[in-house]
Each structure stands twice: as C-alpha cells, then as structure tokens.
Amino acid sequence: MFKKEEIKKIYTAKIKEINKHNKLYYDKSSPIIPDREFDNLKIEILDLEKKYPFLNDRRSPSNAVGFRPSKNFEKYKHKVQMLSLSNAFDKEDLLNFEKKILNFLNEKIVLEYSAEPKIDGISASLTYLNGKLTYGVSRGDGNVGELITNNLKTIKDIPNLVKNNNIPEEIEIRGEVFIDKKDFEKLKNKFSNPRNAASGTLRQKDSKQTSKIPLKFIAYTFGYISDNKFKKQSDFLKELKSWGFLTSEHNKVFNNILDLLKFHKEFENKRYNLNYDIDGLVYKVNNLQLQKRLGFTSNAPRWAVAHKFSANHAYSEILNIDIQVGRTGALTPVAKVKPVNIGGVIVSNATLHNEDEILRKDIRVGDTVKIERAGDVIPHVLEVDLSKRKKNFSKFIFPITCPSCKSKTEKEYNKLTKRFDAVRRCTNEGFTCEKIAIERIKHFISKDAINIDGLGKKVVEKFWNLNFIKLPQDIYNLDYEKISKLDGWGLQSVSNLKFSIENSKKVKLDKFIYSLGIRHIGMENAKIIADFTKTLKNFCSLSKSNKIKDLINIDGIGETQIKSLEKFFENKINIKVLDKLSEILKIEYKQIEKKGKLKNKSFMFTGKLQNISRAEAKSLIEENSGSIVSSVSKKLDYLIIGDKPTNRKVNQAKILGVKILTQKEWSELLN
C-alpha cells in the first residue's frame, strides 16, 4: 500500500494540474483539455480525499469553486455563495446523500426531490431590482464573480425587465448559459466545444462581439431573495416561467431514491437526442424551508447533488509501474499504459492507488487492463483481463525501500481501526530525502502557501539539480546573475522572478504554517493554529511551552494533528528552516472581526439533542460567531446538555464554574 507521503504527492500534483486548467478555463478562456478530462481529474481528487481523509487543499474541488475572477472585469461579491455540487455515481452514493440529510435534520421524514438535467454550460446569476435586470455576474470563485451584465443582456432568453407584480423587490436568479449543438456546428472552427464557446463569449470585453454568438439561458434556482413566499423548488420554477424565463421542460418531482434512479437510467439514453450537452441530473430537496435548514458545507449545498452519467472505459497494456514519492513520504504507484482514447481523452497514466490495491487486483507489468474515467475522477485500473496474461508476467513487488533515498519504508498502524495504513511511506524525515524535499519546496511556493509566481514545479526541479535550492530559505538567496545565463531565462523573466520572490516575503501566519508542509496540517488546520497562537513567536515556541497540548481543546484539532506537530518540531532541519524563514519573512496575523450574537463565546454539547442534529447545532453556533470546543476546561463558556448527558463532563463543568444550559435555554440564547 502507498504511504501517506506518496498519496499526498499524487494528490498535490493533481491539485496543481486542476488549478492550472481552472486558470486556463476561467481566467484565460483558453482550455487545453476536453471537459471530460477535466471532470475525470476532479473526481480523482475527490476520490483520493474520500479514501484518505488526511488530504486537504484549499484549491481542491471539495473546497474551491471555479477560479478567481479575471482582472479584465469588475468584481462583484455574491450575497449568497454560488457553490458547486457534490457528485453521486450510483445508488449507494444517493442513499448516503439522503442519509446525511436525515441525520443532519435529525428527523424521520419522506423527502421530496426536484430533478432536472445538469446542463454542461456556464453558471451565471442575474440580480433584478424591482423587476429590472441590474447586475449580471459570473460564478467566479463562488464568493466573488465578474460583472458581465452587458454581455448577459445580449442573450434573448434573459428579460431585461420583468413586468410581473409577483416578482420580489430584489431577487437573484441563477441559471446556465450554453450554446446548443446546432448553433455550435456553425462555430466549430472557433471553439473546441460548446462549453468553451459559451465561456469565451461571455468574457468578451465588447458586448457587441458577444451578441454575435447565439447564447441561450435556462434558469434553475434563486440565490438571494428579499421576500421568499415560495414553499417548494418546483413552485419557484413554475413562477419563473410566468416571469418570462426559460426553464427545463424535463424538470420533475420524485419522492424516493428508487424513482430517481429509474429517471436517471431513462434519461441517460435520452441525453444524446437533446439539442444541448448535459453530464448528469441534479436532485434538490424540494422543500425550500428544509433547504434553508440544511445550508451549505464549505463548497456545496447539503440539499443538492449531481448524479453523473456512467463512466467511460477502455482497455490498454501496462508498460511499467512507477513509484512516486510525495511530500509526506507516501509511495504511490502509477501505471504507465499504452496511450488509449477514453471518451475523447488520450490516457497514458492510470493511478493504482496503493500497494494493497495492486495485490488485490494482482496487477502486473504487461497486463491488459480495463481503465475507467468516471466523471471527475483520475483514470484508474478497474480490472485485469486475465485471458491476455502471459506466463512470464511476474507479480509486482512493491519496494520496501524508498526509490529516492533508499530509506526503509513502512505502513503505520492505526490504533482506532486496528489496521495498518493503506499507504507505505518513506521513514526519512525532513529534507534529507531528495523527492520529499523537492515536493516540500514545491508546496512551500504554491499559490495557497507562500505563492511565488514564476517558480513552478519544473523550475524547482531544475534549480534543485543545479544546487540553487536545497531548502526553502535558499529561494531568498538565489544568484540571479547565474539564472540569467540559463537557457530560457532572459532579463525580463529573471526580473519577474525576483519581484515575485521579494513580494512573497510578506505573508499571513496561517499561510506560513500551511507552507511548512506539516503532515495532517491542511489549510483549515493552519487557520485554527494561527488563531490559537496569533504570532510566529508563539507558534515557534509551541513545543517548548507545552502549549501544543492545549490545541486538543479546539474543535478541528485532534491527536493526529498534535502528534504530527510534535514530530515536526522534533526534527532539527525543520527547526533550522523555521528559524531562517522567520528572519527572512514578515509574517502577519490579522484577527477577523466577528459580529454574531455568540461572539467570543465557546460551547460544548453533551447528551442527545431533540429535533436537531449535532451538526446543525454546531453550524448554528458558528454562523453566530461562536466556537465549538472538544473538552471541558476553564476556557469553556457554556456546556449544553441534552438527554442522558455524560455525568463526568457535567460534574467537571460544575467544579470549574462553567455555565450549564439546557437545550431550551440555548435555543432562547439564539432566539
């Protein structure tokens, strides 16, 4: 099995790859891969995160939505986030989707679903003030989009004025901009596919150029609404028609998962006869009040899911199996296969996940294998065609030493699951393993960390081989004169690199902590730690002052993170890097002003709550600027008790003078 370091290396590479294509698509309007290849990459990332919970990256499809708005357009902040949807691929996924909803609501009810085709286009929001189209905005990164009002006004399906008294004083209508297949045939010489055509057209600076392309718009929901009189999603869709908007003629309402599956199966065959591209169906909880209660995760609504259509398969031959070493030492096997076309995408690499997966499927070099590209997932090997296996094909022996530094590799034992980890890892610590060191430096300079433009992964590898960079602090002592003499480096490119490096010296504390590449410390963990320590000095002294143990009281930090931090601080090279960087960088911490009614108050629950799940209760506290802690201490403000609370926690709270609230009293506190 792969080690965590290997998995993280594969994961990080995929994150960087998808971020590159996000930028090309959203920012440059010049994608270089087909949509399906992008979707496969996305699913591979989500698949890895699902399988390995320790993986986390702000740029991941599970955290990020779209890409930051282009500098060519004025920015506009959405009043309600425009998030992407989580994906489902089979019956089990849909049953889990419904189970999570019912667990969150803590109620046994029959859910009704509104179902609609998922058009493969570009999301847009239209804000109407007193019936007049005032703002037209792209999705952007989900929080901030591009103001493209004039371009959207050229679309005939979008009314500039709604002459209907039923429309709220202010409403943001959301929908999909697309080009139908017939119109796209006339534009084939200009764009690679309909979605790219819609994207490129919407982002023209000159709306007169936009008007020359026959864009269409189908409305499917609302974001912000000043006066919501609607009870159901299906009711709102009917009202949209009366306001002059196009909605999908295929929208339907169902009240169980089996009917949704049946509808999906029927529609998968119908989709080829539609005059526009779709890549699945969208199911939404039809009750708008339940939608409001369910709310959102960091990147998707809890009340909706995209049920993607079936995957594409193809057979190819394994030419070799490479072992990649990741930032955290994880060893990840990747099959090099004879290039094969799967759904319009040429595939030459397929992930084998880990050592156990190779053993379970008995995958060997030379085998003919079935490769799948499922939705957003990276190509992976499904099975071996044993009828084509030759006798001389040997079993693949997974290395027990690191391919990079020849150190011993091992699988960690998980005390909770009482099983060994699926991932095999290099036991070499710090920067003494070449591959780990290179990947840690790549992580250090990445966009979500220190963010140094012009110092990409290929440049890092080249500078490593030239002995220009061996540790992160070496970046700030580069010999620019030597660099200027390298092939491909001119005065301007060197000047740009120097500017980016100098500009990176000012960094936020949470980004700096994240940049260190500490295992199990993702972006959210880094923020939590930054909020706890508040200064670089406090962070650096965590291990000395034993304050590192206090982190266990903070929701979001557990034993795993604390052990990882302890291991980081035990390494002398890490301390050397930390000391040098603290001298070079100007590290800042800015407290975010909280304004909710529970501001600066901490809460803990014990016992079973009535008519509300722990998840929803926690969400309510955080929405009101409160925080959740995981243990009783003097720093706890309120202990909320439900049915059959833990006596130990209640007694401890009484001894420490912590205020104890019943669920009713807590509800009154929240109004």
Stockholm file with secondary structure:
# STOCKHOLM 1.0

chainA/1-671         MFKKEEIKKIYTAKIKEINKHNKLYYDKSSPIIPDREFDNLKIEILDLEKKYPFLNDRRSPSNAVGFRPSKNFEKYKHKVQMLSLSNAFDKEDLLNFEKKILNFLNEKIVLEYSAEPKIDGISASLTYLNGKLTYGVSRGDGNVGELITNNLKTIKDIPNLVKNNNIPEEIEIRGEVFIDKKDFEKLKNKFSNPRNAASGTLRQKDSKQTSKIPLKFIAYTFGYISDNKFKKQSDFLKELKSWGFLTSEHNKVFNNILDLLKFHKEFENKRYNLNYDIDGLVYKVNNLQLQKRLGFTSNAPRWAVAHKFSANHAYSEILNIDIQVGRTGALTPVAKVKPVNIGGVIVSNATLHNEDEILRKDIRVGDTVKIERAGDVIPHVLEVDLSKRKKNFSKFIFPITCPSCKSKTEKEYNKLTKRFDAVRRCTNEGFTCEKIAIERIKHFISKDAINIDGLGKKVVEKFWNLNFIKLPQDIYNLDYEKISKLDGWGLQSVSNLKFSIENSKKVKLDKFIYSLGIRHIGMENAKIIADFTKTLKNFCSLSKSNKIKDLINIDGIGETQIKSLEKFFENKINIKVLDKLSEILKIEYKQIEKKGKLKNKSFMFTGKLQNISRAEAKSLIEENSGSIVSSVSKKLDYLIIGDKPTNRKVNQAKILGVKILTQKEWSELLN
#=GR chainA/1-671 SS CBCHHHHHHHHHHHHHHHHHHHIIIIISSCCCSCHHHHHHHHHHHHHHHHHCTTCCCTTSTTTCCSCCCCTTSCEEECSSCCCCCEEECSHHHHHHHHHHHHHHHTCCCCCCEEEEEEESSEEEEEEEETTEEEEEEECTTSSEEEBCHHHHHTCTTSCSBCCCTTSCSEEEEEEEEECCHHHHHTTTTTCSSHHHHHHHHHTCSCHHHHTTSCCEEEEEEEEEESSCCCCBHHHHHHHHHHTTCCCCTTCEEESSHHHHHHHHHHHHHHGGGSSSCEEEEEEEESBHHHHHHHCBCSSSBTTEEEEECCCEEEEEEEEEEEEEECTBCBEEEEEEEEEEEETTEEEEEEECCSHHHHHHHTCCTTCEEEEEECTTSCCEEEEECGGGCCTTCCCCCCCSBCTTTCCBEEEEEETTTTEEEEEEEECCCTTCSHHHHHHHHHHHTSTTTTCCTTCCHHHHHHHHHTTSCSSGGGGGGCCHHHHHTSTTCCHHHHHHHHHHHHHTTEEEHHHHHHHTTCTTCCHHHHHHHHHHHCSHHHHHTHHHHTGGGGGGGBTTCCHHHHHHHHHHHHCHHHHHHHHHHHHHCEEECCCCCCCSTTTTCEEEEESBCSSSCHHHHHHHHHHTTCEEBSSCCTTCCEEEECBSCCHHHHHHHHHHTCEEEEHHHHHHHHC
#=GC SS_cons         CBCHHHHHHHHHHHHHHHHHHHIIIIISSCCCSCHHHHHHHHHHHHHHHHHCTTCCCTTSTTTCCSCCCCTTSCEEECSSCCCCCEEECSHHHHHHHHHHHHHHHTCCCCCCEEEEEEESSEEEEEEEETTEEEEEEECTTSSEEEBCHHHHHTCTTSCSBCCCTTSCSEEEEEEEEECCHHHHHTTTTTCSSHHHHHHHHHTCSCHHHHTTSCCEEEEEEEEEESSCCCCBHHHHHHHHHHTTCCCCTTCEEESSHHHHHHHHHHHHHHGGGSSSCEEEEEEEESBHHHHHHHCBCSSSBTTEEEEECCCEEEEEEEEEEEEEECTBCBEEEEEEEEEEEETTEEEEEEECCSHHHHHHHTCCTTCEEEEEECTTSCCEEEEECGGGCCTTCCCCCCCSBCTTTCCBEEEEEETTTTEEEEEEEECCCTTCSHHHHHHHHHHHTSTTTTCCTTCCHHHHHHHHHTTSCSSGGGGGGCCHHHHHTSTTCCHHHHHHHHHHHHHTTEEEHHHHHHHTTCTTCCHHHHHHHHHHHCSHHHHHTHHHHTGGGGGGGBTTCCHHHHHHHHHHHHCHHHHHHHHHHHHHCEEECCCCCCCSTTTTCEEEEESBCSSSCHHHHHHHHHHTTCEEBSSCCTTCCEEEECBSCCHHHHHHHHHHTCEEEEHHHHHHHHC
//
